[in-house]
């Protein structure tokens, strides 16, 4: 989002130079933005917003707004005063969904807690401190949950790719992963196996999930949650995603205190 904001701010002077004040069509707005801010990339949609005279511009899963004469653009939350709800947040949540069927479960590290009736997909980096926090403090508390972890080594972590290769080449990937992430037990040294699956995962994470930081969590309904959150809150989100009413006590009470610490910075940035 920061990159997009900087790019648009650099071009905002140009965007304000359109002659006249007449209303433009969404296609005209899109064409003008592409011309005036060449580095903006692919604009997925320009739609009418709930506010007269303002269009919504969608780039990936990002939303910003522009006046219908194309002269002024702005970022921020569009709030419905009556309902006190952010229309921007609602749209962002709608955009932040994927079809879970597109995730290659055969390439995931699978962990089953209890009955495993809940399902959670996680894109994680073996060198990401917030991923390690998730594994230590949150994952063990996700009762009756099947966790599918996809290795997603971030370029910013030099050791992440070699570590991912060691985990992938391990005879027991799940054990190597949890031993390393939760207890810092040294990884196996073998990296001689075929690790092309890591490239496939990275492509899916980049192109489909659009991972911007790790851990990135995906619920059973495809809703993407960037970053970790306390276990009790995550259990509730998983239940809501699957249409199940959360139990009164979703997580062990004794473990609830450590989980609160997981509300620290949510993710390691991918970019």
Buried (B, 14 or more C-beta within 10 A) or exposed (E): BEEBEEBBEEBBEBBEEBEEEEEBEBEBBBBBBBEBBEEBEEBBEBEEBEEEEBBBBBBBBBBBBBBBBBBEBEBEEBEEEEEEEBBBEEBBBEBBBBEBEEBEEEBBBEBEBEEBBBBBBBBBBBBBBBBBBBBBBBBBBBBBBBBBBBBBBBEEBEEBBBBBBBBBBBEEBBBBBBBBBBEEEEBBEEBEEEBEBBEEBBEBBBEEBBBBBBBBBBBBBBBBBBBBBBBBBBBBBBBBBEEEEEEEEBBEEEBBEBBEEBEEEBBBEBE
